[in-house]
Amino acid sequence: MRAALTIAKREVRSYFVSPIAYVLLVAWVYITGLSFYLLVTWFATNPSTGGSNNPLTMFFGQTVLFWIPLLLFAPVMTMRLFAAERASNTLEPLMTAPVSELSIVLGKYLASLVFWVVLWIPTLLYVWIVSRYGDIDLGVVAASYLGVFGVGLWYMAWGMLASAVASNQVVAAVLGFFVLGAFFVLGIAEFVHYDLTREILGYLSVWSHMADFSKGVVDSRYLVFDLTMATLGVYLTVQVLSWRRISG
Amino acid sequence: MGRSLSIACAPFSGGIVVARGTTTVYKPAQEDTVLEVADLTKNYGSRRAVDAISFRVRKGEIVGFLGPNGAGKSTTLRMITGFLAPSAGRIRVGEVDAVRDPIGARRQIGYMPEGVPLYPEMRVHEYLRYRGELKGIRGRGAIDAALERSLRSAQVEDVRDRIIGQLSKGYRQRVGLADALLADPPLLILDEPTSGLDPNQIRAIRALVRGFAGDKTILLSTHILPEVEALCGRVLIVHKGRLVGEGAPGELRGGRGGVRLLGRGELDSYRAVLEPFDASVKLRREGELVAAELHLEADDAVEEVFRAVAKAGLVLRELRPFKTSLEDVFAALTTDESERSGQSSGEEE
C-alpha cells in the first residue's frame, strides 16, 4: 500500500498545480458564501423560524445552493483521475510499474478525498462567524462535517469510476454528474412516496442523510451506506482497469 | 521493386527462421534466457493484432523488433510489460511467468513506452523520484543513489531541475530512458526510442543504447531499418501480427548480393556467359553498351563472373558488386503478394 501513498502524493500535488483546482475552490467559496449570506439574512429577518434550525444546520445540505454546485463540482474534481492519464498516455507507465491496480485506484481515491477535505476548509469560516454571534454546539458541527465526509467518500469513488470508464475528462465529468444526479433525484423522490418505498429511497437520499447529520444526529446506517457505496465504487474502478488490460 | 521481388522468391537459408504460417516450437528455456515469448496472441474483438508470436531473448542481446506501423509491435511489447493481457500464449521474464505474476515480471523490466508519456508539470528529479518509489526502491538514500545513477546513464543530469513540459523532445526521450533504468532492471524494453527525434538526437539515443549493451538485455521496436543495423545483434521482423523473419542483420541479408556490369559486345553473348550464374539475369542495351544485373549466392562469385566474361573475350567498362540491403529483405517480408504485383488493395493495417 506504500505505492498507493506515493501515487496519492503525486496526485494531490498535480491537483494543486492545475488551474482547475483553484477555479473550483474560488467558485465553491463564492457559492457557499452566497448561500451562507442568504441563510443568515433570512434567519435575521425571520427570527421566529428558529427552533432546531440555525443558519449552519440549514447550510449543511438543506438548500439547493448546497447540492446543485456539489453535484456539479464532485465529478469535475474526479474527472482527471484516470481520463486525463489515458488521454496523455501516462496511464501506460503507471500501469506497467510494479504496482497493483488496487494500489493505483486507492492512491487516486485518497488524493480525491484530500481535495474533498480541502474544499470544506473555507466553510469553517462560516462556523466561526456563527460562533461569534451566537451559540454553536461543537458536537453538531462535528457531526455535520462527518456527514459531509461520508458523502465525499462515495461521491469521490463514483466520480473516479466515471473517470475510469470515460475516454476523456469532459465525458468523465458529464457521466459522473449523471450518475450522482441520478442517485440524488432517486433520493429526494422519498418525499413523494410512502411506506417502504419512502424508507428505501430515504436510505439512498443524501438530502435526508445531511438533514440528520447537520442536526447532530449521527445515523450509523448512513455511514454504512457511504462506506458500502465507496467500496463498490473503488471495486468497480479496479474492475474497469483490469478489464481494460484485456480489451486493450 | 525488381530487386525485392527476386529476394522474395529466393529461399532463406542458414540460421533464419521464417515463421510465416507456421508455429515455431521452442525447446525449454535455457539459463541465459531473459525473455521468452511463446505463441503470444492478442485479439481485439474479431481482429487479431498479434498472432502466435514466439521468440527468445538471451542475456546481453540487443534485439530489434522490426515491422511496419500497425504490425503489432507495440501490442506485443505492451503484453510483455503487462499493460495489456494476452489473449493466449506465454511470457516468461527471467524466472517469472509474466501472465501469472505480472507485477513480479514488471519488476525486472525497464519500459519506455512509445512517445514517452511523462507528467509535464513535474520536474525531472521529482518525476524520477516518484517513479523510483513506485518501482519499490525503499529509503531516501537508495532512491537518491538510483536517481543519480540513472540521470548519469541517460545523460540528463543537466536538466534535473527543469520542468518536464519545457524540455525538448530529445531530452524527454532521455528522461524516459532514465526512468526505464531507475530500478536497474536486467531487461529494457524500448518502444520506438528514436521516433520523432532529429538526427543529432537520434545519434545521441543510439549511442546511449549501444552503451548499455552487455550490461542490459534490450528489446527495442522500430520501423527504421538503419537503426536495426546500427544497434541490434538480432532482428525479429513482424508483419500483420506474425513473426515473418528472424536473424542477425547480416544473416537476414544472407550475405547475398550481386553484381552490376556494363560492357561492350552483344547482348546474347553476355546472356550466354551470365546465365549460368543467375538464370534470371536482367540484361538491356544502353546505347553501345550492355548493362546487366545478376544476383549471386556467394561474395567471391564476383571474381568468377569477371573471369568468365574476360574468357569470352568481352570487354568490361564497369563491374560493380552490391549487397542486398536489409531494406530489401524487409520490403520482401512485409509486402503482401497483392501489393507486390502492383494490385495494392489499399488496405493499411
Interface residues (C-beta under 8 A of the other chain):
Chain A: R2 A3 T6 I7 K9 R10 S14 V17 S18 S88 N89 T90 E92 P93 L94 M95 T96 A97 P98 V99 S100 R245 I246 S247 G248
Chain B: K42 Y44 A49 T75 R78 T81 G82 F83 L84 A85 I103 G104 R106 R107 I109 Y111 P113 G115 P117 L118 Y119 E121 M122 Y130 R131 E133 L134 K135 G136 D179
